Amino acid sequence: MDYIKEKIVILSGGLASRLRPVTEKIPKSLLDISGAPFINRQLKLLREKGFRNVVICAGYLGDMIQNYVKTGEDYGLNVEYSFDGDKLLGTGGALKKALPLLSETFFVLYGDSYLNIDYKIIRDNFNQLNFSGIMTVYKNKDKWDKSNVWFEGNKIVQYDKKYKNESMHYIDYGLGILKKSVFEKYFSDYTHIDLEEVYKTLIKNNELAGFEVFDRFYEIGSREGLNETREYFLKNK
């Protein structure tokens, strides 16, 4: 089998405030999804798709995730951990702190996203392009959340979670590929950064490609998404 040599980072350090009070004593990654913790389902999928090396960026209640997943041996994976520490670093800051553990090019996956797609095609597409990063996008048209991406050709023209542009018909799908050099080049003096700012910086410098996917995403970041994801797994046992 053609294994994926690049590591994949799972961003699991957030407070999951939209799901409170459910997530006050348990991290979002460990929420029960129709009989199994969400991260269990995530890791099984990643193994099936060809990954062997995973880095989990953890923050709030991250020790509970580590105690559950351990080294990843039960999944046929090698799992390493990078912890924010006393202060949350933001999604981009967590990636920067984890850089010593990462491959020169790495995947990044939101910790609340379940994406049943062909990861190798995205990697192969990225390797053919001369970009520093790639964002997967889905033509959402505000259906499952507000569209936040202007995607044209093979490039991301604009990405903004707060301010809508009439040309934004796509949404950030929850998976990207980045080069480590991005952080050394643009964020050497930063500790706290959001991944959104990393992407915006690459867009500004014409370094962020886009890759359109056509299979809808499942997520547990909202109550509606949590319910939909549970229903999905009930139907796909």
Secondary structure, DSSP 8 states (H G I E B T S, - for coil): ---B-S-EEEEE----GGGTTTTSSS-GGGSBSSSSBHHHHHHHHHHHTTB-EEEEEE-TTHHHHHHHHTTSGGGT-EEEEEE--SS--HHHHHHHHHGGGS-SEEEEEETTEE--S-HHHHHHHHHHS--SEEEEEE--TTSSS---EEEETTEEEEE-SSS--TT--BEEEEEEEEETHHHHHH-TT-SS--HHHHHHHHHHTT-EEEEEE-S--EE-SSHHHHHHHHHHHHHT-
